[in-house]
Amino acid sequence: MSPASQSPSSPKSPKGGVFNRAPIRPDRVRRIGSDGFVFIPNRFLRDGFYASLSGEQRELYVLLALAGDRNGMSFYHYDSLCTLLGLPLESYLAARNALIEKDLIAYDGTRFQVLSLPEIPVSAAAPELRTPEDFAEHDGATIRAALRRSFRPGGNDPGNRTP
């Protein structure tokens, strides 16, 4: 790398050198053109938005970003979204509602809008567990205990380390 291509603000590699920021395939650098407007800001990853989402929520968010116009608007029907994502309706609804609660999308019953990112990720408060059903569905320790009880003693119990 020539000294001219190294700037004082270039990040250092783990070995102390400067990272090479030149594209690997300069002939294939992405550009927003007439065929699309999709982008996801770096803050989506850097500021924890990506980590705050479940896999299904991420998939829906990316699909809506891909489907959106320059204003983030898309008009996909839930049947199409479920088919494209391979999700049952209940999972789609949970993902959609979580993205709305996290202030990442807006939905008016017909149209979606991928919104500009809020200042910080909105995290949903963990539900309070009160009933046996709540614990059976949301408490890791209760779920593990139920799984352990379902195996025979000395059988294929994942917690049994003896041969």
DSSP file (Angstrom, degrees, kcal/mol; ACC not computed):
  #  RESIDUE AA STRUCTURE BP1 BP2  ACC     N-H-->O    O-->H-N    N-H-->O    O-->H-N    TCO  KAPPA ALPHA  PHI   PSI    X-CA   Y-CA   Z-CA
    1    1 A M              0   0    0      0, 0.0     5,-0.0     0, 0.0    19,-0.0   0.000 360.0 360.0 360.0 135.0    0.0    0.0    0.0
    2    2 A S    >>  -     0   0    0      1,-0.1     3,-1.2     3,-0.0     4,-0.5  -0.438 360.0-118.1 -76.6 152.0    1.4    3.4   -0.9
    3    3 A P  G >4 S+     0   0    0      0, 0.0     3,-1.0     0, 0.0    -1,-0.1   0.810 113.5  63.4 -58.9 -28.5    1.9    6.0    1.8
    4    4 A A  G 34 S+     0   0    0      1,-0.2    -2,-0.0     3,-0.0     0, 0.0   0.815  99.3  53.1 -66.3 -28.9   -0.6    8.2    0.0
    5    5 A S  G <4 S+     0   0    0     -3,-1.2     2,-0.5     2,-0.0    -1,-0.2   0.569  94.5  83.8 -84.8  -7.0   -3.4    5.7    0.5
    6    6 A Q    <<  -     0   0    0     -3,-1.0    14,-0.0    -4,-0.5    12,-0.0  -0.840  61.1-173.5 -96.7 127.7   -2.8    5.6    4.3
    7    7 A S    >   -     0   0    0     -2,-0.5     3,-1.8     1,-0.1    -2,-0.0  -0.833  36.8-114.9-115.6 157.8   -4.4    8.3    6.3
    8    8 A P  T 3  S+     0   0    0      0, 0.0    -1,-0.1     0, 0.0    -2,-0.0   0.775 116.8  53.9 -60.6 -24.5   -4.0    9.1   10.0
    9    9 A S  T 3  S+     0   0    0      2,-0.1     3,-0.1     3,-0.0    -3,-0.0   0.466  79.7 117.9 -90.8   0.0   -7.7    8.1   10.5
   10   10 A S  S <  S-     0   0    0     -3,-1.8    10,-0.0     1,-0.1    -4,-0.0  -0.456  72.8-111.2 -66.8 135.1   -7.3    4.7    8.9
   11   11 A P        -     0   0    0      0, 0.0     8,-2.0     0, 0.0     2,-0.3  -0.336  30.0-119.7 -67.1 149.4   -8.1    1.9   11.4
   12   12 A K  B     -A   18   0A   0      6,-0.2     6,-0.3    -3,-0.1     5,-0.1  -0.660  20.3-125.9 -89.1 143.2   -5.2   -0.3   12.5
   13   13 A S    >   -     0   0    0      4,-4.2     3,-2.4    -2,-0.3    -1,-0.1  -0.385  35.6 -98.1 -77.8 166.2   -5.2   -4.0   11.9
   14   14 A P  T 3  S+     0   0    0      0, 0.0    -1,-0.1     0, 0.0    -2,-0.0   0.777 126.3  54.9 -57.1 -25.5   -4.6   -6.3   14.8
   15   15 A K  T 3  S-     0   0    0      2,-0.0     3,-0.1     1,-0.0    -2,-0.0   0.334 124.9-101.6 -91.7   8.0   -0.9   -6.6   13.8
   16   16 A G  S <  S+     0   0    0     -3,-2.4     2,-0.0     1,-0.3    -1,-0.0   0.281  86.1 115.1  95.1 -11.5   -0.5   -2.8   13.9
   17   17 A G  S    S-     0   0    0     -5,-0.1    -4,-4.2     1,-0.1     2,-0.4  -0.189  73.4 -93.0 -80.8-179.5   -0.7   -2.2   10.1
   18   18 A V  B     -A   12   0A   0     -6,-0.3    -6,-0.2    -3,-0.1    -1,-0.1  -0.807  39.5-113.2 -97.4 136.6   -3.4   -0.2    8.3
   19   19 A F        -     0   0    0     -8,-2.0     2,-0.8    -2,-0.4    -1,-0.0  -0.396  27.1-121.2 -63.8 141.9   -6.4   -2.1    7.0
   20   20 A N        -     0   0    0      1,-0.1    -1,-0.1    -2,-0.1   -14,-0.0  -0.795  29.9-178.0 -85.5 111.4   -6.6   -2.1    3.2
   21   21 A R        +     0   0    0     -2,-0.8    -1,-0.1     2,-0.1     3,-0.1   0.423  40.8 119.2 -92.6   0.4  -10.0   -0.4    2.4
   22   22 A A  S    S-     0   0    0      1,-0.1    -2,-0.1     2,-0.1     3,-0.0  -0.410  75.7-100.5 -65.9 141.0   -9.8   -0.8   -1.3
   23   23 A P        -     0   0    0      0, 0.0    -1,-0.1     0, 0.0    -2,-0.1  -0.309  17.7-139.6 -61.5 144.8  -12.6   -2.9   -2.8
   24   24 A I  S    S+     0   0    0      1,-0.3     3,-0.1    -3,-0.1    -2,-0.1   0.906 102.6  27.1 -68.4 -42.5  -11.7   -6.5   -3.6
   25   25 A R    >   +     0   0    0      1,-0.1     3,-2.6     3,-0.1    -1,-0.3  -0.779  69.9 179.9-121.2  84.3  -13.8   -6.2   -6.8
   26   26 A P  G >  S+     0   0    0      0, 0.0     3,-0.9     0, 0.0    -1,-0.1   0.760  81.9  63.0 -57.9 -24.1  -13.8   -2.5   -7.9
   27   27 A D  G 3  S+     0   0    0      1,-0.2    -2,-0.0    -3,-0.1    -3,-0.0   0.571 105.1  47.4 -75.7  -7.3  -15.9   -3.5  -10.9
   28   28 A R  G <  S+     0   0    0     -3,-2.6    -1,-0.2     2,-0.1     2,-0.2   0.018  72.6 144.7-123.8  27.2  -18.7   -4.6   -8.5
   29   29 A V    <   -     0   0    0     -3,-0.9     2,-0.1     1,-0.1     0, 0.0  -0.500  53.9-114.2 -68.2 131.5  -19.0   -1.7   -6.0
   30   30 A R        +     0   0    0     -2,-0.2     2,-0.3     2,-0.0    -1,-0.1  -0.396  38.0 178.9 -70.1 142.4  -22.6   -1.3   -5.0
   31   31 A R        -     0   0    0     -2,-0.1     2,-0.7     0, 0.0    -1,-0.0  -0.995  33.7-118.3-140.2 143.9  -24.3    1.9   -6.0
   32   32 A I        +     0   0    0     -2,-0.3     2,-0.1     5,-0.1     5,-0.1  -0.755  53.8 156.8 -81.4 117.8  -27.9    3.1   -5.4
   33   33 A G    >   -     0   0    0     -2,-0.7     3,-1.3     3,-0.2    -1,-0.0  -0.359  58.9 -63.4-124.4-157.9  -29.2    3.5   -8.9
   34   34 A S  T 3  S+     0   0    0      1,-0.3     3,-0.1    -2,-0.1    -2,-0.1   0.650 124.0  62.2 -71.0 -14.8  -32.5    3.5  -10.8
   35   35 A D  T 3  S-     0   0    0      1,-0.2     2,-0.3     2,-0.0    -1,-0.3   0.387 113.6  -3.9 -95.5   5.4  -33.3   -0.1   -9.8
   36   36 A G    <   -     0   0    0     -3,-1.3    -3,-0.2     1,-0.1    -1,-0.2  -0.944  34.3-153.7 175.6 163.9  -33.4    0.4   -6.0
   37   37 A F        +     0   0    0     31,-0.4    -5,-0.1    -2,-0.3    -1,-0.1   0.181  46.8 143.9-131.1  11.6  -33.0    2.5   -2.9
   38   38 A V        +     0   0    0     28,-0.2     2,-0.3    30,-0.1    28,-0.1  -0.311  12.4 144.0 -67.9 133.6  -32.2   -0.1   -0.3
   39   39 A F        -     0   0    0     26,-0.1    -2,-0.0    -2,-0.1     0, 0.0  -0.941  32.1-156.9-159.0 151.2  -29.8    0.7    2.5
   40   40 A I        -     0   0    0     -2,-0.3    -2,-0.0     3,-0.0    22,-0.0  -0.993  34.2-118.4-125.8 121.8  -29.4   -0.2    6.1
   41   41 A P    >   -     0   0    0      0, 0.0     3,-1.9     0, 0.0     4,-0.5  -0.204  17.2-120.0 -61.3 149.3  -27.3    2.3    8.1
   42   42 A N  T >> S+     0   0    0      1,-0.3     4,-2.6     2,-0.2     3,-1.3   0.818 111.6  70.3 -56.1 -31.4  -24.1    1.1    9.7
   43   43 A R  H 3> S+     0   0    0      1,-0.3     4,-2.5     2,-0.2     6,-0.6   0.774  81.9  73.2 -58.2 -25.9  -25.7    2.2   13.1
   44   44 A F  H <4 S+     0   0    0     -3,-1.9     6,-2.8     1,-0.2     5,-0.5   0.891 113.9  23.3 -57.0 -40.1  -28.1   -0.8   12.7
   45   45 A L  H X4 S+     0   0    0     -3,-1.3     3,-1.3    -4,-0.5     6,-0.3   0.900 125.3  50.4 -87.7 -51.2  -25.2   -3.1   13.5
   46   46 A R  H 3< S+     0   0    0     -4,-2.6    -3,-0.2     1,-0.3    -2,-0.2   0.838 112.2  45.5 -60.8 -39.1  -22.9   -0.7   15.4
   47   47 A D  T 3< S-     0   0    0     -4,-2.5    -1,-0.3    -5,-0.2    -3,-0.1   0.325 118.3-101.8 -95.1   8.0  -25.5    0.6   17.9
   48   48 A G  S <> S+     0   0    0     -3,-1.3     4,-1.2    -5,-0.1    -3,-0.1   0.528  84.9 122.3  93.7   5.5  -27.0   -2.7   18.8
   49   49 A F  T  4 S+     0   0    0     -6,-0.6     4,-0.4    -5,-0.5     3,-0.4   0.941  78.9  50.1 -65.8 -44.8  -30.2   -2.7   16.7
   50   50 A Y  T >4 S+     0   0    0     -6,-2.8     3,-1.4     1,-0.2    -1,-0.2   0.933 111.5  48.2 -56.6 -48.8  -29.2   -5.9   14.9
   51   51 A A  T 34 S+     0   0    0     -6,-0.3    -1,-0.2    -7,-0.3    -2,-0.2   0.744 103.9  62.1 -66.3 -23.4  -28.5   -7.7   18.3
   52   52 A S  T 3< S+     0   0    0     -4,-1.2     2,-0.3    -3,-0.4    -1,-0.3   0.550  94.6  78.4 -80.8  -5.6  -31.8   -6.5   19.7
   53   53 A L  S <  S-     0   0    0     -3,-1.4     2,-0.1    -4,-0.4    42,-0.0  -0.758  76.4-126.4-106.9 148.8  -33.8   -8.4   17.2
   54   54 A S     >  -     0   0    0     -2,-0.3     4,-2.5     1,-0.1     5,-0.2  -0.345  39.6 -99.1 -76.1 170.0  -34.7  -12.1   16.9
   55   55 A G  H  > S+     0   0    0      1,-0.2     4,-2.4     2,-0.2     5,-0.2   0.906 124.9  48.4 -58.6 -43.6  -33.9  -13.9   13.7
   56   56 A E  H  > S+     0   0    0      2,-0.2     4,-2.2     1,-0.2    -1,-0.2   0.879 110.9  50.9 -66.8 -37.4  -37.4  -13.6   12.4
   57   57 A Q  H  > S+     0   0    0      2,-0.2     4,-2.6     1,-0.2    -2,-0.2   0.916 110.9  48.8 -65.6 -42.4  -37.5   -9.9   13.2
   58   58 A R  H  X S+     0   0    0     -4,-2.5     4,-2.8     2,-0.2     5,-0.2   0.928 110.8  50.7 -61.2 -45.2  -34.2   -9.4   11.4
   59   59 A E  H  X S+     0   0    0     -4,-2.4     4,-2.3     1,-0.2    -2,-0.2   0.919 112.7  45.2 -61.0 -44.8  -35.5  -11.3    8.3
   60   60 A L  H  X S+     0   0    0     -4,-2.2     4,-2.7     2,-0.2     5,-0.2   0.921 112.7  51.4 -65.7 -43.5  -38.7   -9.3    8.2
   61   61 A Y  H  X S+     0   0    0     -4,-2.6     4,-2.3     1,-0.2    -2,-0.2   0.934 112.4  45.5 -59.5 -47.3  -36.9   -6.0    8.7
   62   62 A V  H  X S+     0   0    0     -4,-2.8     4,-2.6     2,-0.2    -1,-0.2   0.909 112.6  51.0 -65.2 -41.6  -34.4   -6.8    5.9
   63   63 A L  H  X S+     0   0    0     -4,-2.3     4,-2.3    -5,-0.2    -1,-0.2   0.919 111.2  47.7 -62.2 -43.0  -37.2   -7.9    3.5
   64   64 A L  H  X S+     0   0    0     -4,-2.7     4,-1.1     2,-0.2    -1,-0.2   0.879 111.5  50.9 -66.1 -36.3  -39.2   -4.7    4.2
   65   65 A A  H  < S+     0   0    0     -4,-2.3     3,-0.3    -5,-0.2    -2,-0.2   0.910 112.2  47.4 -65.1 -40.9  -36.0   -2.7    3.6
   66   66 A L  H  < S+     0   0    0     -4,-2.6    -2,-0.2     1,-0.2    -1,-0.2   0.872 114.8  46.0 -65.9 -36.9  -35.5   -4.5    0.3
   67   67 A A  H  < S+     0   0    0     -4,-2.3     8,-0.2    -5,-0.2    -1,-0.2   0.639  95.4 102.2 -81.4 -14.8  -39.1   -4.1   -0.8
   68   68 A G     <  -     0   0    0     -4,-1.1   -31,-0.4    -3,-0.3     6,-0.2  -0.266  63.9-133.3 -76.7 156.0  -39.2   -0.4    0.1
   69   69 A D    >   -     0   0    0      4,-1.8     3,-2.3   -33,-0.1    -1,-0.1  -0.117  53.6 -68.5 -86.8-167.3  -39.1    2.6   -2.2
   70   70 A R  T 3  S+     0   0    0      1,-0.3    -2,-0.1     2,-0.1    -1,-0.0   0.707 138.5  48.9 -62.0 -19.5  -36.9    5.7   -1.5
   71   71 A N  T 3  S-     0   0    0      2,-0.1    -1,-0.3    44,-0.0     3,-0.1   0.309 121.1-106.4 -99.3   6.9  -39.2    6.6    1.4
   72   72 A G  S <  S+     0   0    0     -3,-2.3    42,-2.3     1,-0.3     2,-0.3   0.621  72.4 146.0  80.0  12.3  -39.0    3.1    2.9
   73   73 A M  E     +B  113   0B   0     40,-0.2    -4,-1.8    -6,-0.1     2,-0.3  -0.661  19.6 171.2 -88.2 135.4  -42.6    2.3    1.8
   74   74 A S  E     -B  112   0B   0     38,-2.1    38,-2.7    -2,-0.3    -6,-0.1  -0.978  24.5-158.5-140.5 157.5  -43.6   -1.2    0.8
   75   75 A F        +     0   0    0     -2,-0.3     2,-0.1    -8,-0.2    36,-0.0   0.032  35.4 147.7-124.9  23.4  -47.0   -2.7    0.0
   76   76 A Y        -     0   0    0      1,-0.1     2,-0.2   -12,-0.1    -2,-0.1  -0.403  44.5-128.2 -67.3 137.2  -46.5   -6.4    0.5
   77   77 A H     >  -     0   0    0     -2,-0.1     4,-2.3     1,-0.1     3,-0.4  -0.502  23.3-112.2 -79.8 153.2  -49.5   -8.3    1.8
   78   78 A Y  H  > S+     0   0    0      1,-0.2     4,-2.9     2,-0.2     5,-0.2   0.830 116.5  58.8 -60.0 -32.2  -48.9  -10.6    4.8
   79   79 A D  H  > S+     0   0    0      2,-0.2     4,-2.1     1,-0.2    -1,-0.2   0.927 108.6  44.8 -60.8 -44.1  -49.5  -13.7    2.6
   80   80 A S  H  > S+     0   0    0     -3,-0.4     4,-2.9     2,-0.2     5,-0.2   0.911 113.8  49.4 -65.8 -42.7  -46.6  -12.7    0.4
   81   81 A L  H  X S+     0   0    0     -4,-2.3     4,-2.5     2,-0.2     6,-0.2   0.924 111.3  48.9 -63.2 -44.7  -44.4  -11.9    3.4
   82   82 A C  H  X>S+     0   0    0     -4,-2.9     5,-1.9     2,-0.2     4,-1.4   0.909 113.8  47.3 -61.2 -42.0  -45.2  -15.2    5.1
   83   83 A T  H  <5S+     0   0    0     -4,-2.1     3,-0.2    -5,-0.2    -2,-0.2   0.943 113.4  46.5 -65.5 -48.4  -44.4  -17.1    1.9
   84   84 A L  H  <5S+     0   0    0     -4,-2.9    -2,-0.2     1,-0.2    -1,-0.2   0.878 120.2  39.4 -62.1 -38.1  -41.2  -15.2    1.2
   85   85 A L  H  <5S-     0   0    0     -4,-2.5    -1,-0.2    -5,-0.2    -2,-0.2   0.622 103.7-128.1 -86.7 -14.1  -40.0  -15.6    4.8
   86   86 A G  T  <5 +     0   0    0     -4,-1.4    -3,-0.2     1,-0.2    -4,-0.1   0.876  60.6 142.8  66.9  37.3  -41.3  -19.2    5.2
   87   87 A L      < -     0   0    0     -5,-1.9    -1,-0.2    -6,-0.2    -2,-0.1  -0.857  54.0-120.5-112.2 143.6  -43.1  -18.2    8.4
   88   88 A P     >  -     0   0    0      0, 0.0     4,-2.2     0, 0.0     3,-0.5  -0.450  39.0-105.0 -70.1 158.0  -46.4  -19.2    9.8
   89   89 A L  H  > S+     0   0    0      1,-0.2     4,-2.8     2,-0.2     5,-0.2   0.869 119.2  55.2 -53.8 -43.0  -48.8  -16.3   10.3
   90   90 A E  H  > S+     0   0    0      1,-0.2     4,-2.1     2,-0.2    -1,-0.2   0.889 109.2  46.8 -61.7 -40.0  -48.4  -16.3   14.1
   91   91 A S  H  > S+     0   0    0     -3,-0.5     4,-2.4     2,-0.2    -1,-0.2   0.894 111.9  50.9 -69.1 -40.1  -44.6  -15.9   13.8
   92   92 A Y  H  X S+     0   0    0     -4,-2.2     4,-3.2     2,-0.2     5,-0.2   0.940 110.5  49.4 -60.1 -47.3  -45.0  -13.1   11.2
   93   93 A L  H  X S+     0   0    0     -4,-2.8     4,-2.7     1,-0.2     5,-0.2   0.906 111.0  49.2 -60.8 -42.1  -47.4  -11.3   13.4
   94   94 A A  H  X S+     0   0    0     -4,-2.1     4,-2.0    -5,-0.2    -1,-0.2   0.917 114.3  45.6 -63.8 -42.5  -45.0  -11.5   16.4
   95   95 A A  H  X S+     0   0    0     -4,-2.4     4,-2.2     2,-0.2    -2,-0.2   0.927 114.4  48.1 -66.4 -45.1  -42.1  -10.3   14.3
   96   96 A R  H  X S+     0   0    0     -4,-3.2     4,-1.9     1,-0.2    -2,-0.2   0.940 113.2  47.1 -60.7 -47.9  -44.1   -7.4   12.8
   97   97 A N  H  X S+     0   0    0     -4,-2.7     4,-2.6    -5,-0.2    -1,-0.2   0.867 110.7  52.4 -64.7 -36.3  -45.5   -6.3   16.1
   98   98 A A  H  X S+     0   0    0     -4,-2.0     4,-2.1    -5,-0.2    -1,-0.2   0.902 108.4  50.7 -66.0 -40.2  -42.0   -6.4   17.7
   99   99 A L  H  <>S+     0   0    0     -4,-2.2     5,-2.6     2,-0.2     6,-1.1   0.869 111.7  48.3 -65.5 -35.4  -40.6   -4.2   14.9
  100  100 A I  H ><5S+     0   0    0     -4,-1.9     3,-1.7     3,-0.2    -2,-0.2   0.939 112.0  48.6 -67.1 -47.1  -43.4   -1.7   15.5
  101  101 A E  H 3<5S+     0   0    0     -4,-2.6    -2,-0.2     1,-0.3    -1,-0.2   0.831 109.0  53.8 -61.8 -32.6  -42.8   -1.8   19.3
  102  102 A K  T 3<5S-     0   0    0     -4,-2.1    20,-0.6    -5,-0.2    -1,-0.3   0.361 114.1-120.6 -85.8   6.4  -39.1   -1.3   18.7
  103  103 A D  T < 5S+     0   0    0     -3,-1.7    -3,-0.2     2,-0.2    -2,-0.1   0.803  81.0 117.3  62.6  33.3  -39.9    1.8   16.6
  104  104 A L  S   <S+     0   0    0     -5,-2.6    11,-2.5     1,-0.2     2,-0.3   0.710  75.5  22.1-100.4 -26.7  -38.2    0.4   13.5
  105  105 A I  E     -C  114   0B   0     -6,-1.1     2,-0.3     9,-0.2     9,-0.2  -0.944  62.7-146.6-136.0 159.2  -41.3    0.2   11.2
  106  106 A A  E     -C  113   0B   0      7,-2.3     7,-2.3    -2,-0.3     2,-0.3  -0.930  15.4-171.7-119.6 150.7  -44.7    1.8   10.9
  107  107 A Y  E     -C  112   0B   0     -2,-0.3     5,-0.2     5,-0.2    -2,-0.0  -0.986  17.0-175.1-145.8 130.6  -47.7   -0.1    9.6
  108  108 A D        -     0   0    0      3,-1.9     4,-0.1    -2,-0.3    -1,-0.0   0.191  64.6 -89.3-111.8  16.6  -51.2    1.4    8.8
  109  109 A G  S    S+     0   0    0      2,-0.3     3,-0.1     1,-0.1    -2,-0.0   0.157 123.2  34.5  97.8 -18.6  -53.0   -1.9    8.0
  110  110 A T  S    S+     0   0    0      1,-0.3     2,-0.3   -33,-0.1    -1,-0.1   0.577 114.2  44.2-130.7 -41.3  -52.0   -1.7    4.3
  111  111 A R        -     0   0    0    -36,-0.0    -3,-1.9   -38,-0.0     2,-0.3  -0.836  60.1-149.3-119.0 149.6  -48.6   -0.2    4.0
  112  112 A F  E     -BC  74 107B   0    -38,-2.7   -38,-2.1    -2,-0.3     2,-0.4  -0.864   7.1-165.3-109.2 148.6  -45.2   -0.6    5.8
  113  113 A Q  E     -BC  73 106B   0     -7,-2.3    -7,-2.3    -2,-0.3     2,-0.6  -0.978  16.3-142.1-132.1 124.4  -42.6    2.1    6.3
  114  114 A V  E     - C   0 105B   0    -42,-2.3    -9,-0.2    -2,-0.4     2,-0.1  -0.762  33.4-145.3 -78.9 121.7  -39.1    1.3    7.3
  115  115 A L        -     0   0    0    -11,-2.5     2,-0.1    -2,-0.6   -43,-0.0  -0.432  18.1 -94.0 -90.5 159.4  -38.3    4.2    9.7
  116  116 A S        -     0   0    0     -2,-0.1    -1,-0.1     1,-0.1     0, 0.0  -0.415  61.2 -89.3 -62.2 151.0  -35.1    6.1   10.4
  117  117 A L        -     0   0    0      1,-0.1    -1,-0.1    -3,-0.1   -13,-0.1  -0.379  39.3-122.2 -68.7 139.0  -33.4    4.5   13.3
  118  118 A P        -     0   0    0      0, 0.0    -1,-0.1     0, 0.0   -16,-0.0  -0.220  36.6 -95.2 -67.4 171.4  -34.3    5.8   16.8
  119  119 A E  S    S+     0   0    0      1,-0.1    -2,-0.1     2,-0.0     3,-0.0   0.911 106.2   6.0 -56.8 -45.7  -31.4    7.2   18.9
  120  120 A I  S    S-     0   0    0    -72,-0.0    -1,-0.1   -71,-0.0   -72,-0.1  -0.939  96.1 -83.3-135.3 157.5  -31.0    3.9   20.8
  121  121 A P        -     0   0    0      0, 0.0     2,-0.7     0, 0.0   -18,-0.1  -0.358  39.8-131.6 -60.8 138.2  -32.5    0.5   20.3
  122  122 A V        -     0   0    0    -20,-0.6     2,-0.5    -2,-0.0   -18,-0.1  -0.830  24.1-159.4 -90.1 118.5  -35.9    0.1   22.0
  123  123 A S        -     0   0    0     -2,-0.7     2,-0.3   -70,-0.0   -70,-0.1  -0.858  15.8-124.3-104.4 135.0  -35.8   -3.1   24.0
  124  124 A A        -     0   0    0     -2,-0.5     2,-0.1     1,-0.1   -22,-0.0  -0.545  31.1-112.9 -73.8 135.8  -39.0   -4.7   25.0
  125  125 A A        -     0   0    0     -2,-0.3    -1,-0.1     1,-0.1     3,-0.1  -0.436  35.5-104.6 -67.4 140.6  -39.3   -5.3   28.7
  126  126 A A        -     0   0    0     -2,-0.1    -1,-0.1     1,-0.1     2,-0.1  -0.452  42.1-109.0 -64.9 136.0  -39.3   -8.9   29.7
  127  127 A P        -     0   0    0      0, 0.0     2,-0.3     0, 0.0    -1,-0.1  -0.378  31.2-109.6 -68.1 145.5  -42.7  -10.1   30.7
  128  128 A E        -     0   0    0     -3,-0.1     2,-0.6    -2,-0.1     6,-0.0  -0.595  29.9-136.2 -73.6 132.6  -43.4  -10.7   34.3
  129  129 A L        +     0   0    0     -2,-0.3    -1,-0.1     1,-0.2    -3,-0.0  -0.821  45.3 141.8 -96.4 120.3  -43.8  -14.4   34.9
  130  130 A R        +     0   0    0     -2,-0.6    -1,-0.2     1,-0.1    -2,-0.0   0.696  51.1  56.9-124.3 -43.6  -46.7  -15.2   37.2
  131  131 A T  S  > S-     0   0    0      1,-0.1     4,-2.1     4,-0.0     5,-0.2  -0.510  83.6-112.2 -95.5 161.6  -48.6  -18.3   36.1
  132  132 A P  H  > S+     0   0    0      0, 0.0     4,-2.5     0, 0.0     5,-0.1   0.856 120.8  55.3 -57.4 -33.5  -47.3  -21.9   35.6
  133  133 A E  H  > S+     0   0    0      2,-0.2     4,-1.7     1,-0.2     5,-0.2   0.897 104.6  52.5 -66.6 -39.8  -48.0  -21.4   31.9
  134  134 A D  H  > S+     0   0    0      1,-0.2     4,-2.2     2,-0.2     5,-0.3   0.938 112.8  44.6 -58.4 -47.2  -45.8  -18.2   31.8
  135  135 A F  H  X S+     0   0    0     -4,-2.1     4,-2.0     1,-0.2     8,-0.3   0.902 111.0  53.6 -65.8 -40.3  -43.0  -20.1   33.4
  136  136 A A  H  < S+     0   0    0     -4,-2.5    -1,-0.2     1,-0.2    -2,-0.2   0.801 118.5  35.7 -64.7 -28.6  -43.5  -23.1   31.1
  137  137 A E  H  < S+     0   0    0     -4,-1.7    -2,-0.2    -3,-0.2    -1,-0.2   0.739 132.2  20.7 -96.0 -25.4  -43.3  -20.8   28.0
  138  138 A H  H  < S+     0   0    0     -4,-2.2     2,-0.7    -5,-0.2    -3,-0.2   0.542  95.3  89.9-126.9  -9.9  -40.7  -18.2   29.0
  139  139 A D     X  -     0   0    0     -4,-2.0     4,-2.5    -5,-0.3     5,-0.2  -0.837  55.2-157.0-100.7 117.1  -38.4  -19.4   31.8
  140  140 A G  H  > S+     0   0    0     -2,-0.7     4,-2.6     1,-0.2     5,-0.2   0.876  93.0  50.7 -57.4 -42.1  -35.3  -21.2   30.7
  141  141 A A  H  > S+     0   0    0      2,-0.2     4,-2.4     1,-0.2    -1,-0.2   0.909 111.5  47.5 -65.5 -42.2  -34.9  -23.1   33.9
  142  142 A T  H  > S+     0   0    0      2,-0.2     4,-2.2     1,-0.2    -2,-0.2   0.906 112.9  49.2 -65.1 -41.3  -38.5  -24.4   34.0
  143  143 A I  H  X S+     0   0    0     -4,-2.5     4,-2.2    -8,-0.3    -2,-0.2   0.923 111.4  49.1 -64.0 -44.4  -38.2  -25.4   30.3
  144  144 A R  H  X S+     0   0    0     -4,-2.6     4,-2.7    -5,-0.2    -2,-0.2   0.921 110.2  51.2 -61.5 -43.5  -35.0  -27.3   31.0
  145  145 A A  H  X S+     0   0    0     -4,-2.4     4,-2.3     1,-0.2    -1,-0.2   0.903 109.7  50.3 -60.8 -41.0  -36.5  -29.1   34.0
  146  146 A A  H  X S+     0   0    0     -4,-2.2     4,-1.2     1,-0.2    -1,-0.2   0.899 111.1  48.8 -64.4 -39.9  -39.5  -30.1   31.9
  147  147 A L  H  X S+     0   0    0     -4,-2.2     4,-0.6     2,-0.2     3,-0.3   0.912 110.5  50.4 -65.5 -41.9  -37.1  -31.5   29.2
  148  148 A R  H >< S+     0   0    0     -4,-2.7     3,-1.1     1,-0.2    -2,-0.2   0.898 108.5  52.6 -63.4 -39.4  -35.1  -33.4   31.8
  149  149 A R  H 3< S+     0   0    0     -4,-2.3    -1,-0.2     1,-0.2    -2,-0.2   0.786 101.1  62.4 -66.0 -25.9  -38.2  -34.9   33.2
  150  150 A S  H 3< S+     0   0    0     -4,-1.2     2,-0.3    -3,-0.3    -1,-0.2   0.661  93.0  76.9 -77.1 -14.2  -39.2  -36.1   29.8
  151  151 A F  S << S-     0   0    0     -3,-1.1     3,-0.1    -4,-0.6     6,-0.0  -0.707  89.4-111.0 -94.2 148.5  -36.2  -38.3   29.5
  152  152 A R    >   -     0   0    0     -2,-0.3     3,-2.3     1,-0.1     5,-0.3  -0.434  45.6 -89.2 -70.0 149.2  -35.9  -41.7   31.3
  153  153 A P  T 3  S+     0   0    0      0, 0.0    -1,-0.1     0, 0.0     3,-0.1  -0.424 116.0   8.8 -58.9 129.1  -33.4  -41.8   34.1
  154  154 A G  T 3  S+     0   0    0     -2,-0.1    -2,-0.1     1,-0.1     0, 0.0   0.497 110.8 108.9  78.4   2.8  -30.0  -42.9   32.6
  155  155 A G  S <  S-     0   0    0     -3,-2.3     2,-0.2     1,-0.1    -1,-0.1   0.386  94.3 -43.8 -85.7-137.7  -31.4  -42.5   29.1
  156  156 A N  S    S+     0   0    0     -3,-0.1    -1,-0.1     3,-0.0    -5,-0.0  -0.086  78.0 155.0 -88.5  35.2  -30.5  -39.8   26.6
  157  157 A D    >   -     0   0    0     -5,-0.3     3,-1.8    -2,-0.2    -9,-0.1  -0.500  41.0-146.0 -66.0 119.8  -30.7  -37.0   29.1
  158  158 A P  T 3  S+     0   0    0      0, 0.0    -1,-0.2     0, 0.0   -10,-0.0   0.773 100.1  54.7 -60.7 -23.7  -28.4  -34.2   27.8
  159  159 A G  T 3  S+     0   0    0      1,-0.0     2,-0.9     2,-0.0    -2,-0.1   0.600  86.7  92.1 -83.7 -10.7  -27.6  -33.4   31.4
  160  160 A N    <   +     0   0    0     -3,-1.8    -1,-0.0     1,-0.2     0, 0.0  -0.755  50.0 178.2 -89.1 108.9  -26.4  -36.9   32.1
  161  161 A R        +     0   0    0     -2,-0.9    -1,-0.2     2,-0.0    -2,-0.0   0.453  47.1 103.4 -91.2  -1.4  -22.7  -37.0   31.4
  162  162 A T              0   0    0      1,-0.1    -2,-0.0     0, 0.0    -8,-0.0  -0.613 360.0 360.0 -84.2 143.0  -22.1  -40.6   32.4
  163  163 A P              0   0    0      0, 0.0    -1,-0.1     0, 0.0    -2,-0.0   0.500 360.0 360.0 -72.1 360.0  -21.7  -43.2   29.6
